[in-house]
Amino acid sequence: MSNPESFIDEVTEEVRRDKLFGYFRRYGWIGVLAVFLLVGGAAYREYQLAAKQAGSEAFGDAVLDALDRDDPAARSAALAAVEASGQRRALLGLLQSSDPETDRAAALAALTLVADDATLPASYRDLAVLRRVIVAGADLPAAERRALLEPIAQAGRPYRTLALEQLALLLVETGETDAAITALEALRQDQQATSGLRRRAGQMIVALGGKPATN
């Protein structure tokens, strides 16, 4: 019995082997394609990472080169000439507003572009609005500045406390001294306010004739 059984086993194994080779011949290209896709995908990802890093380095070098210019006008022109899009363009707009006394109109225009770009994160847009209000100053009516600042002063916004400080200063500007002192005292007690901001609020309260509350 052993010999016939052994022969049957060998035949069965041979049939299985033939079927396996048949599957390889018929479907082996799928495995080869999968390997190519894996290798190609990894290579493409590495290429993308390298290109992204090279782009970031080129952008950083161009910005640093522009900021190294001693002349404010040349610095602003060099920043405006840097090629960028998206968040990099927003960063350039914010940097261009760092010398408003050189070209105030250009600084305000750059900030407006950032503030109005709905594709940017709120942190960029809110900072641009805040900076625009500060740079524009009295050239923007108090009511317009208040309307720009109030949304930024809402809970959860990244520059809420800075917007609250500007709103308090608007109250001072419009002669609402008591309301300004109340707003500044609330800012002193705000846990999200930095120590510098709380200190400025206290100094302003004293300058307005008030007395900061003792904790």
Secondary structure, DSSP 8 states (H G I E B T S, - for coil): -HHHHHHHHHHHHHHHHHHHHHHHHHHHHHHHHHHHHHHHHHHHHHHHHHHHHHHHHHHHHHHHHHHT-SSHHHHHHHHHHS---HHHHHHHHHHHTT-TTT-HHHHHHHHHHHHT-TTS-HHHHHHHHHHHHHHHGGGS-HHHHHHHHHHHTSTT-TTHHHHHHHHHHHHHHTT-HHHHHHHHHHHHH-TTS-HHHHHHHHHHHHHTT------
